[in-house]
Structure formats: structure tokens, C-alpha cells
Amino acid sequence: MRVPRKCNPKCYQCCVLASLKNTRQIGEQVDWEGKVALIQCAKAMGIQKYVFLSIHNCDKHPEVPLMEIKYCTEKFFRTQA
């Protein structure tokens, strides 16, 4: 995974909501890497509030790609706090 060397200052204090409704393999990879990069960038910039909309009980449905990505994002976010 490529992580940007420098975060764009234009994204400072802005809210970003990005997700894919119909994910396929490449879409899943783009969605996942985008979420990881955004969380890492927010942390590097010292952003104090990050809002991520997930789905209740997404951990119980790993066979659904969107649910799996939501759950993995939740787990990754907890490790970055």
C-alpha cells in the first residue's frame, strides 16, 4: 500500500465520507486503502475528531464485502487511537 508522504493541507478540518455501494475486488481494495490513508493522514495532521459511519453488527456478516470493509475499518481505527 502506498501512503502519501505529505497530507494535503486542504483536507484540514473537513469531513469526508467515502464508501462504495457495490464493491468488487478492485473497488474493495481502493475503498480499504482510501480509508486507511485517510485515517493515517488525519492522525498525522493532529485531527482530533474523525467521524466514520459504520453498520451495526457488520462483524457478523464477513461474507458481504461492504460489511467486511466496515468491520476492518473499525478495527484499524481502534489501533490508531
C-alpha positions, 0 to 999 in steps of 0.5 A: 500500500502506498501512503502519501508522504505529505497530507494535503493541507486542504483536507484540514478540518473537513469531513469526508465520507467515502464508501462504495455501494457495490464493491468488487475486488478492485473497488474493495481494495481502493475503498480499504486503502482510501480509508486507511490513508485517510485515517493515517493522514488525519492522525498525522495532521493532529485531527482530533475528531474523525467521524466514520459511519459504520453498520451495526453488527457488520462483524457478523456478516464477513461474507458481504464485502461492504460489511467486511470493509466496515468491520476492518475499518473499525478495527484499524481505527481502534489501533490508531487511537 
